[in-house]
Amino acid sequence: MSDFLAAYQISRTRFEDEVKGLTQEQLNWRMQPGSMTIGEAAMHVAGAEVNFTSQLLGSSLDGYAQRLKKAATDGVVNDSTVPFSAEDVTPEAVAEALAFGRAMAEPVISAPSDEVRAAVIKSVLGPMIDGTGAIARLAFHPAYHQGQVYLMKQSEGFPK
């Protein structure tokens, strides 16, 4: 087991628990103009997993995986449009994206090879990082957004 697996499993499970059971209206509620919705945050978490893992393994992506990878950056850290519309962000779509991202990332986090740890990739925020840095970010990333989701759910105006 890698040194990051326990942290990833805790933060990822807490994120999933925070979004589980939300309606489409709740997933697409926007706290203020320009802020992410809970659904966009979920697609972004899964997208970052696809983005980092595909780079670490040198995997090519197409179709759904490529679209999900774009959710790591588009509309979050750049001015592009989020690749999933409010109509696309359903409870089922969020569950599918989170399962897809976790299925890609967890095996790599669980037992990263020396080659994966030494790989140099472009992080979601732009700088070049090594594989160990990427895995550390993957372990922490869901917890960052879990806190945001918790606060959104407590906000005035959040659909009940």
N, C-alpha and C positions, 0 to 999 in steps of 0.2 A: 504494500500500500504506500502511496506517495505521501509526502508531508503535507500536501494541500487537500487531500481527499476529504477528511473530516470537516474542515472549514467549508469546502464547497457543498458538501451534502447538507450541512446545517443551514447555510445561507440560502441555498437553492430551495430546500424544502420549506423554509419559512416564507420565501417569496411565493412559492406555489400555494401555500396555505392562505396567504393574504389575498390572492386573486381568485382562488377556488370559490365557486358558488355565486360569483357576481353575474348580474344580468348584462345583456348587451348595452342597455342604457347606462349602467354603472361603469362598464368598461370604457365607454366612449365619452363619459362626462369630462369636461375640461374645466379645471378650477379657475383658470383665467386665460385670456387670449395669449397664445404663444406657448402655453405650457403643454407638457405631454399628458395624454390621458393614461389611465391605468392599462388599457389595452395596448396602446403604443409602447408603454414601458415593458410590457410582457413580450411583445414582438421584438423589441430592442434587446432585451436580455437574451432571448433565444438567438437573435441575429448575431450578437457578439460571440456567442458560443460557436455558431457556425463559421463566422468570420475567422476567429482565432484558430479553431481546430483545423479548418481547411488549409489555412496557411501553414500551420505547424506540420501537417502531414503532406503538404504539397498536393492536395486533392483538388481536382477541378469540380466545379458545381454547375448545375444547369437547372432550369425551371424553378420549382418551388424553393430549393435550397439557395439559389442565387438571389431570389427575391427576398428571402428571409435574411440572407447575409447583408443585403442593402439596408435592412431595418436597424443594423448596428450603427449606421452613420446618417442615413438620409432622414432629414427632418429632426435630427437629434443634435449632431455635432456639425452639420453643414446646412446650407440653405435649400437643399433639394426637398422635394415632397416626400413625405412618409410613404413607403411603398404599399401600405395597406389602408384602404378607406374605412370609414366608420361602418359601412355595410359589410366589409370583409372581417371586421373584428367582432366575432361572436364568441360566446363561451367555448364552443367546440373548436373554433379556429385557434384561440389562445391555448387551449389544452393541447392541440396538435402541435403547435409551434414549440411550446415548452417541452413536450415529449421529444420532438425532433432534435432540438438543441441539446437537451440533456443526453440523449442517446449518442450524439456525436462527441460531446465534451467529456463525459464522465469516464469512459475507458482511457482516454488520454491522460486525464488528471490522475486517475487511479494508478497507472503504471507508465509514467513517461520514460521513454528511452533516452539514452544519452544524446542521441541525435535530435530528438524533440527538444530537450532542455537547451541544447546549443543553437537551435535554429534561430534565425533572426527574421522577425516579421514586423509589419507595420501595425502599430496599435490602432484602436478605434479613434483615439484622440490625435493620432498622427505620428508620434515619435517611433523610431525603430527600437524594438525591445527583443530580448532573447526569450527562448521558450519558457525558462523558469519564471521570468517576469510575466509572461502571458498567462501561465497557469496561476500565478499568485493573483493576477487581476480577475481571472475567471472565478476563483474561489471567493473573492470579496464582492464582486459586481452585483450579484443578486441581492445581497444584504443592503447595499446602497439604495437600490430601487425599492426594496421591501419597506424601508423607512419612509420613502416618498409615498408609496401606496397607502400605508397606514395613515399618514397625515391627510391624504386626500379623502380617505373614507371618514375621517373625523371632521372634515370641513363643513362649514355651513353651506347648504345648497346641494350636498351630495345626495343623489337620489336614494331613497330608502326602499 
